[in-house]
């Protein structure tokens, strides 16, 4: 934007969005397409009924909301912190925070996916969640020490690397919570709830910085991750069982077909 202007920058971003659209258009359809829901009840009510019929469903949803709150709180003002708080130029921030940050996030997601194969889902969520929280302290160190290009590069790399690892485990968690017959509705529900935390932390973050300063702010972002980690540890048993296979294949109470669930609802 500093070199070509905002209008041209947004044109470039729009062109990049077109890449995803074209990829979707030329991608082949699934070999065995799933049967479409026969009614609004099958599309919405039955997936929700199946999910909330599980043991500790509300706690699972709270984990989805809280797991990345600390990361989202730090990320809400990361660009403002680097430009206004530290005095880096938009070009420097764009190159490091967006360029290097994106590369570190992708690499972190790949590393996280590989690590999950060894650690399993629950341990990955805990380890990566701790790394996400601790990585915010790198920005606190930058705020405390003052403007330093090497420290900025290190902080951005560490934060995005750990964030990518956490995202890999988090997406795996949401996928594991979806019954394969209701994937679209349940994943949409979980994705919407995951966005709630990111949306809610945005408005108060600026006020918080004004009151406590950047150093204390990034310490608070680390502490904000603790409730999600605590709740995650409370759900160790159900999440460990979740790794053993889809709910519908384990004979759980949730393993009901749309037709049988509909019959149960009518007789009730």
SULURPE-V337106 format. One record per residue. N is the residue number from 1. RES is the residue in one letter. PHI is phi in radians with two decimals (999 if undefined). D_FIRST is the distance of its C-alpha to the first C-alpha in whole Angstrom. Layout:
# SULURPE-V337106
N,RES,PHI,D_FIRST  N,RES,PHI,D_FIRST
This chain:
# SULURPE-V337106
1,X,999,0  2,X,-1.17,4  3,X,-1.75,5  4,X,-1.98,5  5,X,1.67,5  6,X,-1.22,5  7,X,-1.06,8  8,X,-1.15,8  9,X,-1.09,6  10,X,-1.22,9  11,X,-1.12,11  12,X,-1.08,10  13,X,-1.11,11  14,X,-1.11,14  15,X,-1.11,15  16,X,-1.15,15  17,X,-1.10,17  18,X,-1.12,20  19,X,-1.04,21  20,X,-1.13,23  21,X,-1.12,24  22,X,-1.13,26  23,X,-1.07,27  24,X,-1.12,29  25,X,-1.16,30  26,X,-1.60,32  27,X,-1.25,33  28,X,-1.24,37  29,X,-1.27,38  30,X,-1.01,40  31,X,-1.11,44  32,X,-2.20,45  33,X,-1.08,43  34,X,-1.30,44  35,X,-1.21,46  36,X,-1.21,45  37,X,-1.01,46  38,X,-1.47,49  39,X,-2.69,48  40,X,-1.09,46  41,X,-1.10,48  42,X,-1.13,48  43,X,-1.40,44  44,X,-2.11,43  45,X,-1.16,46  46,X,-1.11,48  47,X,-1.05,45  48,X,-1.19,44  49,X,-1.10,48  50,X,-1.10,48  51,X,-1.18,45  52,X,-1.32,47  53,X,-1.43,50  54,X,-1.40,49  55,X,-1.17,50  56,X,1.06,48  57,X,-1.08,45  58,X,-1.12,44  59,X,-1.14,44  60,X,-1.08,42  61,X,-1.16,39  62,X,-1.13,39  63,X,-1.07,38  64,X,-1.05,35  65,X,-1.24,34  66,X,-1.65,34  67,X,-1.01,33  68,X,-1.94,30  69,X,-1.10,30  70,X,-1.06,29  71,X,-1.12,26  72,X,-1.18,25  73,X,-1.12,25  74,X,-1.19,24  75,X,-1.24,21  76,X,-1.05,20  77,X,-2.13,19  78,X,-1.10,18  79,X,-1.17,14  80,X,-1.08,16  81,X,-1.10,18  82,X,-1.22,16  83,X,-1.46,14  84,X,-1.49,17  85,X,-1.37,20  86,X,-1.79,20  87,X,1.51,17  88,X,-1.32,15  89,X,-1.34,12  90,X,-0.99,8  91,X,-1.12,8  92,X,-1.07,12  93,X,-1.18,12  94,X,-1.10,9  95,X,-1.17,11  96,X,-1.50,15  97,X,-1.20,14  98,X,-1.70,13  99,X,-1.29,14  100,X,-1.09,17  101,X,-1.06,18  102,X,-1.11,18  103,X,-1.08,20  104,X,-1.16,22  105,X,-1.13,23  106,X,-1.10,24  107,X,-1.10,26  108,X,-1.09,27  109,X,-1.12,28  110,X,-1.16,30  111,X,-1.10,32  112,X,-1.08,33  113,X,-1.09,34  114,X,-1.17,36  115,X,-1.18,37  116,X,-1.09,38  117,X,-1.10,41  118,X,-1.67,43  119,X,-1.47,42  120,X,1.52,42  121,X,-1.17,40  122,X,-1.11,42  123,X,-1.12,42  124,X,-1.13,38  125,X,-1.05,37  126,X,-1.21,39  127,X,-1.10,38  128,X,-1.20,34  129,X,-1.12,34  130,X,-1.14,35  131,X,-1.09,33  132,X,-1.01,30  133,X,-1.15,32  134,X,-1.17,32  135,X,-1.09,29  136,X,-1.12,27  137,X,-1.18,30  138,X,-1.17,27  139,X,-1.24,25  140,X,-1.10,28  141,X,-1.11,29  142,X,-1.14,25  143,X,-1.12,26  144,X,-1.29,29  145,X,-1.44,29  146,X,1.73,26  147,X,-1.04,22  148,X,-2.69,23  149,X,-1.08,21  150,X,-1.04,23  151,X,-1.15,24  152,X,-1.11,21  153,X,-1.04,21  154,X,-1.11,24  155,X,-1.13,23  156,X,-1.12,20  157,X,-1.11,22  158,X,-1.13,26  159,X,-1.13,24  160,X,-1.32,23  161,X,-1.09,26  162,X,-1.18,28  163,X,-1.11,26  164,X,-1.13,26  165,X,-1.12,30  166,X,-1.11,30  167,X,-1.14,29  168,X,-1.04,31  169,X,-1.21,34  170,X,-1.16,33  171,X,-1.13,32  172,X,-1.08,35  173,X,-1.07,37  174,X,-1.09,36  175,X,-1.14,37  176,X,-1.21,40  177,X,-1.42,41  178,X,-1.58,41  179,X,-1.22,44  180,X,-1.11,44  181,X,-1.45,45  182,X,-2.20,43  183,X,-1.01,40  184,X,-1.06,37  185,X,-1.17,39  186,X,-1.21,39  187,X,-1.20,36  188,X,-1.10,34  189,X,-1.07,36  190,X,-1.16,35  191,X,-1.12,31  192,X,-1.13,31  193,X,-1.18,33  194,X,-1.10,31  195,X,-1.32,28  196,X,-1.02,30  197,X,-1.05,30  198,X,-1.14,26  199,X,-1.25,26  200,X,-1.23,29  201,X,-1.39,27  202,X,-1.12,24  203,X,-1.00,25  204,X,-1.39,28  205,X,-1.13,25  206,X,-1.11,24  207,X,-1.09,28  208,X,-1.10,29  209,X,-1.10,27  210,X,-1.07,28  211,X,-1.46,31  212,X,-2.04,31  213,X,1.57,29  214,X,-1.20,26  215,X,-1.07,29  216,X,-1.16,31  217,X,-1.05,29  218,X,-1.25,28  219,X,-1.15,32  220,X,-1.12,32  221,X,-1.10,29  222,X,-1.17,32  223,X,-1.15,35  224,X,-1.15,33  225,X,-1.40,34  226,X,-1.15,37  227,X,-1.02,39  228,X,-1.12,37  229,X,-1.18,39  230,X,-1.09,42  231,X,-1.16,42  232,X,-1.06,41  233,X,-1.14,44  234,X,-1.13,46  235,X,-1.75,46  236,X,-0.96,47  237,X,-1.11,50  238,X,-1.12,48  239,X,-1.27,45  240,X,-1.17,47  241,X,-1.13,49  242,X,-1.07,46  243,X,-1.25,45  244,X,-1.37,49  245,X,2.62,48  246,X,-1.04,47  247,X,-0.99,49  248,X,-1.16,50  249,X,-1.71,52  250,X,-1.88,53  251,X,1.23,56  252,X,-1.35,54  253,X,-1.04,55  254,X,-1.35,51  255,X,-1.40,52  256,X,-2.20,53  257,X,-1.44,53  258,X,-0.99,51  259,X,-1.20,55  260,X,-1.21,57  261,X,-1.15,54  262,X,-1.14,55  263,X,-1.11,59  264,X,-1.08,59  265,X,-1.13,57  266,X,-1.24,59  267,X,-1.24,62  268,X,-1.22,61
